[in-house]
Amino acid sequence: MENGNTTQAEGKDPSAFLSQIIGNSVTVKLNSGVIYKGELQSVDGYMNLALEKCEEHIDGAKKRCYGDAFLRGNNVMYISAD
């Protein structure tokens, strides 16, 4: 928010963006600081995410690989399309 005005990015519903990137690679950071990288398969109204070919990164180092992972939406800090 600048000078009391709402910027274009604020107030937008993220569901359109998330629908557009289904099937693409994403990076998801959780509130705990753990980062997951994988292919976004689905998202629901609570921003719960299903990822395939998922890798878990902690402190910048890859720790684990998962075939599938489910991330609960209330733990997500941000989602970035790669």
Steps between C-alpha positions, in 0.01 A plus 500: 500500500649829394360836609181334619426351158472129437753373247387271221651189662322556830147375529531255209373148545798263456283215372526620137881503521508158665264353239730625223812336643356151563735252335798736525798498736455705815694596810302507823639645822333408827477716810763272659752600231499161326483524122332247270559486126283293272231487237167651613221247447206654682392777731176555690320795655712479815819511288582140594749382237579165344849474347662226293875437459546695820830591668537632854769764559612607848755780544567493126591130488284227346400264782235267355322406179134404497294359216192687621454755776199677648559841657237648726405852391519667841873413516585660163690830508528536121470316170727591211471375141842388373 
